[in-house]
């Protein structure tokens, strides 16, 4: 297929797809949509209000719904945000079903269950990328109609293996990054930690490891869990450990590129680890926990991984990571995590299922 494709990208409705990004999923969707448009494809991104209009945005109507008093009094009434998100995806899938010739392919890049559950209603083929370990809602949607016609991709071999009992033929399409926007930096500065500040990202472990290693540490990212920030992160700040805020991409690139190493401390089965690829592209070696997909991204030339939760071992690994070649880290990113490779693989999948 050589003609430009008409592609619908279903994004997360929780956060706008714009800088500074709420997380790796939003960043991934933004970069993918931009790259597809630059290649001449027609792209419509169904995303939360406030998303970058340059992407070709069709806003998901994530609005407060005026439920009847009887519905609001029902014990099954969910939180307002949950109902609004549910309604937005329900309307979207019904609209896509009503306009079967608008798109050649739908790429479901959300974490919501309805695009999978309602896929049999559509005549347009659907590709769903699995960005997380198995969740009850997604498992339920797949189990309801195992023959729903959805093609699945997974962001890592680890994530594909986690889903294999239910999705045995998921294609691995590892995330990629724009190597021009994540350019190599000089290094030599403090350690850095970047990401959403939530318990599963283990920010407090990074602080403890930096103190044990007697190294300054800069933290960057959105405070997505106020309780965790208040109880586990803020009390540990001070002196050489500082929080620098939720930064736009260019400022974050400069911060990561100036760091001597990046700490990566997930407390869950990290499905990919976009911050790792970004650090390597900046020439910054990684020291982190060997959990989830991280061993797929980090080898002995560009980082050091230790058992999950072992802060003492992580502190020991810090000077080893700092001593690694920054050129080798950048070369690893250029070889394996280029955005062009990821887009090539997705376009090949689009053409295959749209044929």
Buried (B, 14 or more C-beta within 10 A) or exposed (E): EEEBBBBBBBBBBBBBBBBBBBBBBBBBBBBBBBBBBEBEBBBBBBBBEEBBEEBBBBBBBBEEEEBEEEEEEEEEEEEEEEBBBBBBBBBBBEEBBEEEEBBBBBBBBBBBBBBBBBBBEBEBBBBBBBBBBBEEBBBEBBEEBEEBEBBBBBBBBBBBEBBEEBBEEBBBBBBBBBBEEBBBBEBEBBBBBBBBBBBBBBBBBBBBBBBBBEBBBBBBBBBBBEEBBEEBBBEBEEEEBBBBBBBEBEBBBBBBBBBBBBBBBBBBBBBBBBBBBBBBBBBBBBBBBEBBBBBBBBEEEBBBBBEBBBBEBBBBBBBBBBEBEBEBBBBBBEEBBBBEBBBBBBBEBBBBBBE
